[in-house]
C-alpha cells in the first residue's frame, strides 16, 4: 500500500537576541573557515596557550557545565585567536593563503601541503616570532615540518 504525503519542514531557526551580561567581554568572531584555522592552529596554540589553559581549567572545574560560567575565558580565547589570524594576514598573507588553500583543496591532509607549509612557517617564525611545537614529537627527532624531506623510511 503506497501513500503519498507532502513533506513538511518542522525546524525553525531560533535566534536569542538577549544581550549578554556586562561582565562578559564583547568579542567578534574569528571569521575564518576550517582551512585557515587549521593552517594557523599551531601558531594560535603558541600565542594563546595561557588563555586556552584558563578556559580548559574553567570547563574542568565546572564539571562539564561551564557554558555560561566560562564565557569570559572563552571570549579571551576567541579574541587571542583572532589577533593571531590578523597578524598572519598582515605580515604573511601570501604564504598563509597559499598554505590554507592547499589544505582546503586536499581534504586538510597536512602531508599534501608540506611544500606550501615551509615558506609559511618561515614567514611566521621570522616576522611574528611564534613557534610551532608538535605534541608528542620524540626527543632528539627533527619535527616533520623542519625536515628537508618529509617522508618516512
Secondary structure, 3 states (H helix, E strand, C coil): CCCCCCCCCCCCCCCCCCCCCCCCCCCCCCCCCHHHHHHHHHHHHHHCHHHHHHHHHHHHHCCCCCCCCCHHHHHHHHHHHHHHHHHHHHHHHHHHHHHHHHHHHCCCCHHHHHHHHHHHHHHHHHHHCCCCCCCCCCCCCCCHHHCCCCCCC
